[in-house]
């Protein structure tokens, strides 16, 4: 669906939107601090009667001045309302406090992205993740993922899993129909898909192929669950174009993985998948595409997430449009035999066979 073909704003509305953009970092931090200091929670607990600034300051043990400037910012954001000098929670404030999607996105932006995005222009000009220097001296964030600060890792994985976890139960029957038993999970990350697969049917075997650091995280979890006999591990630097992929699998599965690579790298990975599969094998891909969304706000979230890839992840990848991504599949020699949009929050399932 094309949400972006017409500009329906009046001049006044457009100028107002421009001010929201200009103050974007300010309002983000105000909302985050209102949430994290407990101010919004205290206002919510007061209910329709509302609560005065002095009482909020007393309960949070914050200076009245600090509470005042935060709440005055929150008024214009719709987080809080004021009547008779008492504050109540606004609808937007409710979602800042309780909506899992909002919480996940806000923590991801703050903990993973905020400082690194200062270097966005440098990343755009150089094709390098210039903001990654905030965390370490790596070529990509994936090399250092297991070494990131604990809170950064927590927010990164929460964001990564949020969009796939609710899709997995919906796609398991579609992946494992027609006798599929042996699957290569490229970019298996922490083993979420492998665990879901072994729970789905007792005769499925998964091989996770990923960077050694990532495999260590997955292996520990798999061993803890007693699934070691059903899940194998293959450490590979997938960006090494000389690294051939193993043969003998019914399906090569990639979930929210190929968006971590440039178009040229996607084509290289898919061509090696092509060489590894027999004539009956399939590549099955689960990806969110911003031009395959039901709602404009979903497209917005994906488009903004692309800048994380630019400034921090690797400097060359993004949350792709289906239009761009499908060209890579075609160039690698695959035909799409099935496409299912609108799975879970934002996902599309693609089944690809060798042409």
Secondary structure, 3 states (H helix, E strand, C coil): CCCCCCCCCCHHHHHHHHHHHHCHHHHHHHHHHHHHCCHHHHHHHHHHHCECHHHHHHHHCCCHHHHHHHHHHHHHHCCEEEECCEEEECHHHHHHHHCHHHHHHHHHHHHHHCCHHHHHHHHHHHCCCHHHHHCCCCCCCCCCHHHCCHHHHHHHHHHHHHHHHHHHHHHHHHHCCCCCCEEEEECCCCCHHHHHHHHHCCCCEEEEEECHHHHHHHHHHHHHCCCCCCEEEEECCCCCCCCCCCCCCCEEEEECCHHHCCHHHHHHHHHHHHHHCCCCCEEEEEEECHHHCCCHHHHHHHHHHHHHHHHHHCCCCCCCCHHHHHHHHHHCCEEEEEEEEEECCCEEEEEEEEC
